Amino acid sequence: MKLFTSLCGAAVVAMSLLGTSASAGTIDDIRARGVLRVPAILNEVPYFNKDVRSNEWQGFAIEMAKDIAKTLDVKLEIVESSWANAILDVQSGKVDMAFAVTATPVRAMSVSFSAPTYYNSFVIVSSKEEVDNKTWGELNDPKYTFAVDMGSAQDLITQQYLPKANILRFKTRDEAIVAVTTGKADGLVNTMLNGLVIAKKAPGIGEVKVPTPVLSTPSVIALNYSADETFKSFVSAWAEYNRRIGNNQTWIVKSLEPSGITLEDMPIGFGFGG
């Protein structure tokens, strides 16, 4: 009953914000423009992917953006970007919002965050049995070598939880993957979403392993600080409502299907709803 009441409350907030209370401000600006602008990154399955034949964008972040655009009764405009530039695009006003953003204190000084759209856990992808069923504390040992892409959220996790382990940092994720598949590293530190895709696509890299305690981070929508409170409240209400009723997880799972991944491939007890 409590969950039902909460969901109804979120729905009422979202709808009311699109009614009389949204008579002026950011929502009106977007509606006057007729488009909702969001950044997208090439070849970032399952978040974003551009079909080379049709030039159409796919991925769960795109589906989320489409739903918000539909709710606002505007079209969706995709601005090609990168992970490094997406936050800058929001700051400069080039886009209205950015999806699949990891909420960190440093980023909070540059943009506003919505309520979580989903939760992503940090994992290790490895073929080695010696890293099975280990805690982060047990893996924090010089006898282990892990690969990570430099400057990422998972890189920050290695600095915090694996300071004693040998960490190989690479400019790109692909270089980190090669380090594991060639035996230079015992495993790849990444997120659950990326780990599932990598384990399917990179032969010999191994399986997704979830060290304990499970480290989860909220994925949020980044918004410009100058956006008004009505718009920020609407986006958070949208995120909370769709996460709680399972729509966001449905979009995520559907975007994983082309990679041959289903809910059965996820560790027992794991869910993107948090």
C-alpha positions in Angstrom: 0.0 0.0 0.0 2.9 2.4 0.9 4.5 1.7 -2.5 1.3 2.3 -4.4 0.7 5.5 -2.6 4.2 6.7 -3.4 3.9 5.8 -7.0 0.5 7.6 -7.3 2.0 10.6 -5.6 4.9 10.8 -8.1 2.5 10.5 -11.0 0.3 13.3 -9.6 3.4 15.5 -9.2 4.6 14.8 -12.8 1.2 15.6 -14.2 0.5 18.7 -12.1 3.9 20.1 -13.1 2.8 19.9 -16.7 -0.4 21.7 -16.0 -1.1 25.1 -14.6 2.0 25.2 -12.4 4.2 25.0 -15.5 2.8 28.2 -17.0 6.2 29.8 -17.5 9.9 28.8 -17.4 12.0 26.0 -18.7 9.2 23.8 -19.9 7.6 26.6 -21.8 11.0 27.4 -23.4 11.3 23.7 -24.6 7.8 23.6 -25.9 8.3 26.9 -27.7 11.4 25.5 -29.3 9.5 22.3 -30.1 12.4 19.9 -29.3 14.1 18.3 -26.3 17.8 18.2 -26.9 19.9 15.4 -25.4 23.5 14.3 -26.1 24.3 10.7 -27.4 27.5 8.8 -27.7 28.4 6.6 -30.6 28.9 2.8 -30.0 28.0 2.9 -26.3 25.7 -0.1 -26.2 23.3 -0.4 -24.3 23.1 3.3 -23.6 23.4 4.6 -27.1 23.9 3.2 -30.6 23.5 4.7 -34.0 22.3 2.5 -36.8 24.7 3.1 -39.7 22.1 2.2 -42.3 19.1 4.2 -41.0 21.1 6.8 -38.9 18.5 6.2 -36.2 19.6 6.3 -32.6 18.8 3.4 -30.3 19.5 2.4 -26.7 17.8 2.7 -23.3 18.9 6.3 -22.7 17.3 7.2 -26.1 14.1 5.4 -25.0 14.0 7.4 -21.8 14.6 10.6 -23.6 11.8 9.8 -26.1 9.4 9.2 -23.2 10.2 12.6 -21.6 9.8 14.3 -25.0 6.5 12.6 -25.5 5.3 13.7 -22.1 6.3 17.3 -22.9 4.7 17.0 -26.4 7.8 17.9 -28.3 10.2 16.1 -30.6 13.5 14.6 -29.6 16.7 16.1 -31.0 20.0 14.1 -30.6 23.2 16.0 -30.3 26.3 13.7 -31.0 28.7 14.0 -28.1 31.0 12.0 -25.8 31.1 11.0 -22.2 33.7 13.7 -21.5 31.6 16.5 -23.2 28.1 15.6 -22.2 28.3 17.5 -18.9 29.8 20.5 -20.7 27.0 20.3 -23.2 24.5 20.6 -20.3 26.5 23.5 -18.7 26.7 25.5 -21.9 23.0 25.0 -22.7 23.7 23.1 -25.9 21.4 20.4 -24.6 18.5 20.3 -22.1 19.6 17.2 -20.2 22.1 14.3 -20.3 21.3 10.7 -19.4 23.3 7.9 -17.9 25.3 10.3 -15.7 27.0 8.9 -12.6 26.2 11.3 -9.7 29.5 12.4 -8.1 30.2 15.3 -5.8 32.6 16.9 -8.3 29.9 16.8 -11.0 27.4 18.2 -8.6 29.4 21.5 -8.6 28.7 21.8 -12.4 25.2 20.5 -13.0 22.0 19.6 -11.1 21.0 16.0 -10.7 17.6 14.4 -11.0 16.4 11.5 -8.8 18.0 8.2 -9.8 16.8 6.7 -13.1 18.4 3.3 -12.2 21.2 1.9 -10.0 24.4 0.4 -11.5 26.8 -1.8 -9.5 30.5 -2.1 -9.8 31.8 -5.5 -10.9 34.9 -7.4 -12.0 34.9 -9.3 -15.3 37.3 -12.2 -15.0 37.9 -15.9 -16.0 39.9 -16.6 -12.9 38.4 -18.7 -10.1 40.6 -17.0 -7.5 38.5 -13.8 -7.7 35.2 -15.7 -7.2 33.1 -14.9 -4.1 35.6 -12.3 -2.8 35.1 -9.1 -0.9 36.6 -5.9 -2.1 38.8 -6.1 1.0 40.1 -9.5 0.0 40.8 -8.3 -3.5 42.7 -5.3 -2.2 46.0 -7.2 -2.3 49.2 -6.7 -4.4 48.9 -10.3 -5.7 45.9 -9.1 -7.9 46.2 -7.0 -11.0 43.2 -5.3 -12.4 42.6 -3.2 -15.5 40.4 -0.1 -15.7 39.7 2.8 -18.1 41.4 5.9 -16.7 39.2 8.7 -15.2 36.0 6.7 -15.2 33.7 6.1 -12.2 35.2 2.6 -11.9 38.7 4.1 -11.8 37.6 6.1 -8.7 36.3 2.8 -7.2 39.7 1.2 -7.6 41.4 4.1 -5.9 39.0 3.9 -3.0 38.6 0.1 -2.5 41.7 -1.4 -4.2 44.6 0.9 -3.3 46.9 -2.0 -2.5 46.1 -4.0 -5.7 48.1 -3.5 -8.8 46.0 -1.3 -11.1 46.7 -0.9 -14.8 45.0 2.3 -16.1 44.3 2.7 -19.8 43.0 5.6 -21.9 40.2 3.5 -23.4 38.0 0.6 -22.2 39.0 -1.5 -25.2 42.7 -1.3 -24.1 41.7 -2.4 -20.6 39.8 -5.3 -22.1 42.8 -6.4 -24.1 44.9 -6.4 -21.0 42.6 -8.9 -19.4 42.1 -11.1 -22.4 45.9 -11.3 -23.0 46.6 -12.2 -19.3 48.2 -9.0 -18.3 45.5 -8.4 -15.7 43.4 -10.8 -13.6 40.2 -8.9 -14.2 38.5 -5.8 -15.5 36.8 -3.4 -13.1 33.7 -1.9 -14.6 29.9 -1.5 -14.1 27.3 -4.1 -14.2 25.8 -2.8 -17.5 29.2 -2.6 -19.3 30.3 -5.8 -17.7 27.4 -7.8 -19.0 28.0 -6.6 -22.6 31.8 -7.1 -22.4 31.4 -10.6 -21.1 29.3 -11.5 -24.1 31.4 -9.8 -26.7 35.0 -10.3 -25.6 35.9 -14.0 -26.0 37.9 -15.4 -23.1 37.5 -12.4 -20.8 35.3 -14.4 -18.4 32.2 -13.8 -16.4 30.7 -10.9 -14.3 31.6 -11.3 -10.7 30.1 -9.1 -7.9 32.4 -8.5 -5.0 30.8 -7.8 -1.6 29.7 -5.5 -0.3 27.8 -4.6 -3.4 28.8 -1.1 -4.5 25.9 0.6 -6.3 25.9 4.1 -7.7 22.8 6.0 -8.9 22.6 6.9 -12.5 20.9 10.3 -12.9 19.8 12.9 -15.4 22.1 16.0 -15.5 20.3 19.4 -15.8 21.6 22.9 -16.2 21.7 24.8 -12.9 19.7 27.7 -14.5 16.7 25.4 -15.2 13.8 26.4 -13.0 12.6 24.3 -10.1 9.4 23.3 -11.9 11.4 21.6 -14.6 13.9 20.0 -12.2 11.0 18.7 -10.1 9.2 17.3 -13.2 12.4 15.4 -14.4 12.9 13.9 -10.9 9.3 12.9 -10.6 9.6 11.3 -14.0 12.7 9.4 -13.0 11.3 8.2 -9.7 8.0 7.1 -11.1 9.4 5.1 -14.0 12.2 3.5 -11.9 9.7 2.5 -9.2 7.2 0.9 -11.5 9.9 -0.9 -13.6 9.7 1.0 -16.9 13.4 2.0 -16.7 14.5 -1.5 -16.1 12.3 -2.7 -19.0 14.0 -0.3 -21.3 17.4 -1.3 -20.1 16.8 -5.1 -20.5 15.3 -4.5 -24.0 18.4 -2.6 -25.0 20.6 -5.6 -23.9 18.7 -8.1 -26.0 20.7 -7.4 -29.2 23.8 -8.4 -27.2 22.1 -11.7 -26.3 21.6 -10.7 -22.6 18.5 -11.4 -20.6 17.5 -11.1 -17.0 18.8 -14.6 -16.5 22.4 -13.4 -17.2 22.3 -11.1 -14.2 23.5 -12.2 -10.8 20.9 -13.5 -8.5 19.2 -10.7 -6.5 20.5 -7.9 -8.8 18.0 -5.3 -10.1 18.5 -1.9 -11.7 15.8 -0.4 -9.5 18.0 -0.3 -6.4 
